[in-house]
Amino acid sequence: MTGGTMVGQGTAHGTAQDAAPASSARAAQGAADRAVVAVTGRPGARCGVADYADKLRAVVAARGVDVRLERLPRWSLGALLRIRARCGLGGRGVLHIQYPSLDMGNSPAVGLAPLTIGGRRLYLTLHEFSIFGRARKLYMLPFALSRATVIFSNAFERAAFERFFPIRRCRTDVVPIGSNIAVGAPAPERARALVYFGQIGPGKGLEAFLDVVGRLRAAGEDLDAVVVGSAPDRACPVFWEVAERAEALGLRLVLDAEPDRVSEELSRARVALLPFPDGVSEKRGSAIACLEHGLAVVTTHSDKTPDWLRDATVRHVGVAETAERVRTLLDRPEAAAPDLDAAPFRALRWPDIAERHAQLYGFR
């Protein structure tokens, strides 16, 4: 997933949110088994990492853990100290940072967490690392040299981190991310629809989606073309290109929708085209959501793409060839429908993700 590819409602920043009731045995221990999940973001902003943090809080809480969400306006030393003081991170309490997110700013203060919290009680999920510049990668040096646990959504990102920090004390682990878009009631019949789902911005491959739709329209194809996603910066060139070409291409734009509406759109479509320039991987929450909704997914393969995702998707190689593949799949989407009972998909289910986190925190 890269952060920013999923939609959902954020929580207010700067306050502990939705402390879950613990079991009576755990309540007697006070804050001993408390987990605090921290992320930056503005109230109401659409951000995949922030939405993931909120969902993670909910599913871990459902396992009987006292877990709270802290949504901060930015990373700073003061914010970290306030979390430590307000949330009572004593005993076996842990802090779990989700990084990076929208509106996080350029502050290196996130790297002060091992000093203010202590590495043994600190967890960091790096939703991205390989694409960071060298300076931002160095923000993670205090984590690498501490006893923190650094979590990645896939083995590729973990390997990139370990190459950059060959000398380290931290523990590393891989826990796949789950989709923030729960599968609702299936549509009575799927429409002849092609969908793009994700953040509308640079580096997402949306320009290729528009070109494929243009080629299909020029060939006289009758289809419903839909762009579903968040638009955090409506002044960016990619958003303006989508807006300007929407009428000519007959695009429907579904922007900043609630998860239920997103699920409806995914459930009624037949094919998703997600031409990520750097290739699909487990971190792409939008791709996972489309697969879980039963769409045939056409996407880019790269060295980041695990074998199971190569098998579950159709490769995008260029506008002309992809247009032909999409045309075929619109008529026969079952030819590329994913096997949702396969082991890799079971690992993406939230109950398994929640249990993995409870075990990592030492609460199991």
C-alpha positions in Angstrom: 0.0 0.0 0.0 1.5 2.8 -0.4 0.2 5.4 1.9 -2.5 7.4 0.3 -4.1 4.8 -1.9 -7.1 4.1 0.3 -10.0 6.2 1.5 -11.7 6.5 4.8 -12.6 8.9 7.6 -9.8 10.2 9.8 -10.0 10.9 13.5 -9.2 14.1 15.3 -5.5 14.8 15.9 -3.8 15.3 19.2 -6.1 13.2 21.4 -6.3 9.6 22.3 -9.0 8.0 20.3 -11.3 5.1 21.0 -9.6 3.3 23.9 -10.9 -0.2 23.6 -12.3 -2.0 26.7 -9.9 -4.7 27.8 -10.9 -8.0 29.4 -11.3 -7.9 33.2 -7.9 -9.6 33.6 -6.1 -7.1 31.5 -8.1 -4.2 33.1 -6.6 -5.2 36.5 -3.2 -4.6 35.1 -3.9 -1.0 34.3 -1.9 0.2 31.4 0.5 -2.7 31.5 -0.6 -4.1 28.1 -1.5 -0.9 26.4 -0.6 -0.2 22.8 -0.6 3.3 21.3 -0.7 3.6 17.5 0.6 7.0 16.3 0.4 8.6 12.9 0.4 12.2 11.5 -2.4 13.7 9.5 -5.0 16.5 9.4 -8.5 15.9 10.7 -10.6 14.5 7.9 -7.7 14.1 5.5 -7.8 11.1 3.2 -4.6 9.1 3.7 -4.1 5.4 3.3 -1.5 5.1 6.1 -3.7 7.0 8.5 -6.7 4.9 7.6 -4.7 1.8 8.0 -3.6 3.0 11.5 -7.3 3.5 12.5 -8.3 0.1 11.2 -5.4 -1.6 12.9 -6.4 0.0 16.2 -9.9 -1.4 15.8 -8.9 -4.9 14.9 -6.2 -5.2 17.6 -8.7 -3.9 20.1 -11.1 -6.6 19.1 -8.5 -9.1 20.3 -8.9 -7.8 23.9 -5.9 -5.3 23.8 -6.1 -1.8 25.3 -5.1 0.1 22.1 -5.4 3.8 21.3 -4.9 5.9 18.3 -2.9 9.2 18.4 -3.2 11.3 15.2 -0.7 14.1 15.4 -0.4 17.3 13.3 3.3 16.6 12.7 6.3 14.8 14.1 8.0 16.7 16.9 9.9 16.0 20.1 7.0 17.6 22.0 4.5 15.3 20.4 6.5 12.2 21.3 6.8 13.4 24.9 3.1 14.2 25.2 2.3 10.7 23.9 4.5 9.2 26.5 3.0 11.3 29.3 -0.6 11.1 28.3 -0.9 7.5 27.3 0.9 6.0 30.3 3.4 3.9 28.4 4.6 2.1 31.5 4.9 -1.6 32.3 4.6 -3.5 29.0 3.0 -0.6 27.1 4.2 -0.1 23.6 4.2 2.7 21.0 3.6 1.7 17.3 4.5 4.4 14.8 3.0 4.3 11.2 5.3 6.0 8.7 5.1 7.8 6.3 1.7 9.5 5.9 0.4 12.6 4.2 1.1 16.0 6.0 3.9 14.4 7.9 6.2 17.3 7.0 10.0 17.1 6.7 10.9 16.9 10.3 13.4 14.3 11.4 11.8 14.3 14.8 10.3 10.9 14.2 13.8 9.5 14.7 13.8 10.7 18.3 11.3 8.1 19.3 13.9 5.5 20.3 15.4 8.0 22.7 12.1 9.2 24.2 10.2 5.9 24.3 12.9 3.3 24.5 13.6 0.8 21.7 12.3 -2.3 23.4 8.8 -0.8 23.6 8.9 0.8 20.2 7.4 -0.6 16.9 7.7 1.1 13.5 5.8 0.1 10.4 7.6 1.5 7.4 5.0 1.5 4.6 7.7 2.7 2.3 11.5 2.8 2.5 13.0 2.0 -0.9 11.7 5.2 -2.5 13.0 7.5 0.3 15.8 9.9 -0.5 19.0 9.3 1.4 18.3 12.0 4.0 14.9 10.6 4.9 16.4 7.1 5.1 18.8 8.4 7.6 15.9 9.5 9.8 15.5 5.8 10.5 19.1 5.4 11.8 18.1 5.6 15.5 15.5 2.8 15.0 18.1 0.7 13.3 20.6 1.1 16.1 17.9 0.5 18.8 16.1 -2.5 20.1 12.9 -1.4 18.2 10.9 -3.7 15.9 10.7 -2.4 12.4 7.8 -3.9 10.3 7.4 -3.9 6.5 4.5 -4.9 4.3 6.7 -7.0 2.0 10.1 -8.7 1.8 11.4 -6.2 -0.9 11.1 -3.2 1.5 12.6 -5.2 4.3 15.6 -6.2 2.2 16.1 -2.5 1.1 16.2 -1.5 4.7 18.6 -4.2 5.7 21.0 -3.3 2.8 21.0 0.3 3.8 21.6 -0.5 7.5 23.9 -3.6 7.4 24.9 -2.9 11.0 21.8 -2.7 13.1 20.4 -3.9 16.5 16.7 -3.6 15.6 14.5 -6.6 14.8 12.8 -6.6 11.4 9.6 -8.4 10.4 7.1 -8.6 7.6 3.4 -8.3 8.2 1.2 -7.8 5.1 -1.3 -4.9 5.1 -5.0 -5.5 4.8 -7.5 -3.5 2.7 -9.3 -0.7 4.4 -12.3 -1.3 2.0 -14.4 -4.0 3.5 -16.2 -6.1 0.9 -19.9 -5.4 1.0 -22.9 -7.0 -0.6 -22.0 -8.2 -4.2 -23.7 -6.4 -7.1 -26.5 -8.4 -8.7 -24.5 -8.3 -11.9 -21.2 -6.8 -12.7 -21.3 -4.0 -15.3 -18.9 -3.7 -18.3 -16.9 -1.3 -16.2 -13.1 -0.5 -16.0 -12.0 1.1 -12.8 -8.9 2.9 -11.5 -8.8 3.0 -7.7 -6.2 4.9 -5.7 -4.7 8.2 -4.9 -4.9 10.8 -7.7 -1.4 12.2 -7.9 2.0 11.7 -9.5 3.8 8.4 -9.6 0.6 6.3 -9.6 0.3 5.6 -13.4 -3.0 7.3 -13.8 -1.9 8.9 -17.1 -1.5 5.4 -18.6 -5.1 4.5 -17.4 -6.4 7.6 -19.2 -4.5 6.6 -22.4 -5.9 3.1 -22.3 -9.4 4.5 -21.9 -8.8 6.8 -24.8 -7.7 4.0 -27.0 -10.7 1.9 -26.1 -13.1 4.8 -26.8 -11.4 5.4 -30.2 -12.1 1.8 -31.0 -15.8 2.2 -30.2 -15.8 0.2 -27.0 -18.9 0.7 -24.9 -17.8 0.6 -21.3 -18.2 2.5 -18.0 -14.8 4.1 -17.1 -14.5 5.1 -13.5 -11.8 6.8 -11.4 -12.3 6.2 -7.7 -9.9 7.7 -5.2 -8.7 10.4 -3.0 -7.4 13.8 -4.3 -5.2 15.3 -1.6 -3.9 18.0 -3.9 -6.3 19.3 -6.5 -3.8 21.7 -7.8 -1.4 19.0 -8.9 -1.0 18.4 -12.7 -2.3 14.8 -12.6 -5.6 15.9 -11.0 -6.0 18.6 -13.6 -5.3 16.2 -16.4 -8.0 13.8 -15.1 -10.5 16.7 -14.7 -9.8 18.1 -18.1 -10.0 14.7 -20.0 -13.0 13.4 -18.0 -15.7 14.7 -20.3 -13.9 13.7 -23.5 -13.2 10.2 -22.3 -16.6 9.8 -20.6 -15.0 9.2 -17.2 -17.0 9.1 -14.0 -15.1 10.6 -11.1 -15.8 9.3 -7.6 -13.7 11.4 -5.3 -13.0 11.1 -1.6 -15.9 8.7 -1.1 -16.7 6.8 2.0 -15.6 3.1 2.1 -19.1 1.8 1.6 -19.4 3.7 -1.7 -16.0 2.6 -2.8 -16.9 -1.0 -2.2 -20.1 -0.5 -4.3 -18.0 0.7 -7.2 -15.5 -2.1 -6.9 -18.2 -4.7 -6.6 -20.0 -3.6 -9.8 -17.0 -3.3 -12.0 -15.3 -6.2 -14.0 -11.7 -5.0 -14.5 -9.3 -2.7 -12.6 -6.4 -1.1 -14.3 -3.6 -0.1 -11.9 -0.5 0.7 -13.9 1.9 1.5 -11.1 5.2 2.7 -12.6 7.3 0.8 -10.0 5.2 -2.4 -10.1 2.5 -3.9 -7.9 3.5 -5.4 -4.5 1.9 -6.2 -1.1 2.1 -2.6 0.0 -0.4 -1.5 -2.7 -3.6 -1.5 -0.7 -5.7 -0.4 -3.7 -4.6 -3.5 -5.6 -5.4 -5.7 -2.6 -8.9 -4.1 -2.3 -9.6 -4.7 -6.0 -8.5 -8.3 -5.8 -10.6 -8.9 -2.7 -13.6 -7.5 -4.5 -13.1 -10.1 -7.2 -12.0 -7.9 -10.1 -9.7 -8.9 -12.8 -6.7 -6.7 -12.1 -4.3 -5.5 -14.8 -1.2 -4.0 -13.3 2.6 -3.5 -13.7 5.0 -6.3 -12.7 8.5 -5.6 -11.5 11.2 -7.1 -9.2 9.0 -5.9 -6.3 6.1 -8.2 -7.4 6.0 -11.5 -5.5 5.1 -14.7 -7.5 1.6 -14.9 -6.0 0.7 -11.4 -7.2 2.1 -12.1 -10.6 -0.2 -15.2 -10.7 -3.2 -13.2 -9.4 -3.0 -10.3 -11.9 -2.6 -9.6 -15.6 0.6 -7.8 -16.6 0.4 -4.3 -18.0 3.2 -3.7 -20.5 2.0 -0.8 -22.7 -1.1 1.1 -23.8 -1.8 -0.8 -27.0 -1.4 -4.3 -25.6 -3.1 -3.4 -22.3 -6.1 -2.0 -24.2 -6.5 -5.4 -26.0 -6.2 -7.3 -22.7 -8.8 -5.1 -21.0 -11.2 -5.5 -24.0 -10.9 -9.3 -23.6 -11.3 -9.2 -19.8 -14.4 -7.0 -20.0 -16.1 -9.8 -21.9 -14.6 -12.6 -19.9 -13.5 -11.3 -16.4 -13.6 -14.8 -14.9 -10.5 -15.6 -17.0 -8.4 -13.6 -14.5 -10.5 -13.7 -11.4 -8.3 -14.2 -8.3 -8.5 -17.3 -6.1 -9.4 -15.7 -2.8 -9.0 -19.0 -0.9 -5.3 -19.1 -1.7 -2.9 -18.9 1.2 -1.5 -15.4 0.3 -5.0 -13.9 0.5 -5.7 -15.5 3.9 -2.5 -13.8 5.2 -4.1 -10.4 4.2 -7.2 -10.9 6.3 -7.5 -8.5 9.3 -8.0 -11.1 12.0 -4.6 -12.7 11.1 -3.0 -9.3 10.9 -4.4 -8.3 14.3 -3.1 -11.5 15.9 0.3 -11.0 14.4 0.5 -7.6 16.0 -0.7 -8.8 19.4 2.1 -11.4 19.3 4.7 -8.9 18.2 3.7 -6.6 21.1 4.3 -9.5 23.5 0.6 -9.6 24.5 0.1 -13.2 23.5 
